[in-house]
Amino acid sequence: MFVRTWQVDSSAESAEAACDILSQLVNCSLKTLGLISTARPSFMEVPKSHFISALTVVFVNSKSLSSLEIDDTPVDDPSLKVLVANNRDTLKLLKMSSCPHVTPAGILCVADQCHGLRELALNYHLLSDDLLLALSSEKHVHLEHLRVQVVRENPGRHFHAIKKSSWDAVVRHSPEFNLVMYFFLYEDEFVPFFSEEVPVTELYFGLSVSKEVLGRVGLHCPRLAELLVCANSPRPLDEELVGIAERCPRLSAVALGECEVSCGAFVEFVKTCGRRLSQLSIMEEVLIPDHKYSLDETHWEVSKHLGWVWFPDMMPTC
């Protein structure tokens, strides 16, 4: 058995060379395969037929492939069927975010037949109620990690909603699984999200997110353990942060970027979380002094409630 990870640069030539090597692995059975582009997704610049042909050689000759990482590649539904036909009993990890040629039917085929799959990473447009129910079947092992990237791929495409009953099925089947969601949306694109309970454990908002959406997170994400907010609309997140602290008892890590929070609300947030909050990364510019606390008083109050010395992050100066 062999483990192979190919790391290529931004050039199409580098990706084509990796495909040439894969095409020669006729007598080589891989257990792990990872295709990684260090810059832009160069595998997408390789002719699709060349990439699929090379990948098929690996799938056919590797009868015990357990880990496959093929983010940002032109893999498609027919090649996934070849993967399933030859490795259905051994595949445990599949990472395939940003694979535009795969359809919901293609990933459903994998979930339906690869009952040992424990970790899956994909884009939201591939997520469906049928997929979640397949991952929750009696034949399927307990799911450990589901990573979902939510990003606008086609300007005219609207995001669909996932039924609460489908999420409930996953939680019943795999009560300890981690659901990680990465959002790269604008504020007006969040309509289908967080209107019902979602078992998300880690939330990352890479673009601006509104106060309203964060309020819904507090109401409908009771399993939330980690929260990162890069930016929000220019209004303090006081009520929203305190609400999340009150209703998300597992919350242990928070990072805030270009946001605003009054010092009083921030102290209340930390006091509510208490010592379960093990990671707290906040830029000093986020904190707005109020009638309750100055910046210095906030530092001491937060440290007291955390049980360890805390300082806000400082903006680097040239």
Sequence and secondary structure as in RCSB ss.txt:
>XXXX:A:sequence
MFVRTWQVDSSAESAEAACDILSQLVNCSLKTLGLISTARPSFMEVPKSHFISALTVVFVNSKSLSSLEIDDTPV
DDPSLKVLVANNRDTLKLLKMSSCPHVTPAGILCVADQCHGLRELALNYHLLSDDLLLALSSEKHVHLEHLRVQV
VRENPGRHFHAIKKSSWDAVVRHSPEFNLVMYFFLYEDEFVPFFSEEVPVTELYFGLSVSKEVLGRVGLHCPRLA
ELLVCANSPRPLDEELVGIAERCPRLSAVALGECEVSCGAFVEFVKTCGRRLSQLSIMEEVLIPDHKYSLDETHW
EVSKHLGWVWFPDMMPTC
>XXXX:A:secstr
 EEEEEEE S HHHHHHHHHHHHT TT  EEEEEEEESSS GGGGS HHHHHHHHHHHHHH TT  EEE TTS  
 HHHHHHHHHHHTTT  EEE  S TT  HHHHHHHHHH TT  EEEEEGGG  HHHHHHHTSTTS    EEEEEE
E  STT       HHHHHHHHHH TT EEEEEEE  GGG TTSSSS    SEEEEEEEE HHHHHHHHHH TT  
EEEEEEE SS  HHHHHHHHHH TT  EEEEEE  EEHHHHHHHHHHHGGG  EEEEBGGGEE  SS  HHHHHH
HHHHHHTS    B     
